[in-house]
Amino acid sequence: MKKLLLASLITAASLVSASALATPTSGMERMTVTYRNSLDYALYQYTIELMSHYRADIQTSIQRQAKSSSQAMADAFFTQTPEAQVALVDFPVKGSARTE
């Protein structure tokens, strides 16, 4: 009886010390896994694909708009008279003489 009591006390003490060592620290990372049914996953995939196409379309639209506005500015610049072009681009530097 004493041996059984002593063995149970030792077992209980070892379990308590093992559980004390197994407490999670605050720096431990946790991962949560959520399982979805096939319909929810298909809807999720469709939404992600639709949004990626939408973002690509917006990016292409922005690039086209920038290109067309740059082309319009260039066309407007080159349709001016040469004197106006020089006045817009060629700023004289003070104190220096230009020889052309």
Number of C-alpha atoms within 10 A of each C-alpha: 6 7 8 9 10 11 12 12 12 12 11 12 12 12 12 12 10 11 10 10 9 9 8 9 7 6 6 6 7 6 5 5 6 5 8 10 7 9 9 11 12 12 11 13 12 12 12 12 12 12 12 12 12 12 12 12 12 12 12 12 12 12 12 12 12 12 12 12 12 12 12 12 11 11 11 10 14 12 10 10 9 11 8 13 13 10 10 10 8 9 8 10 8 6 6 7 8 7 4 3
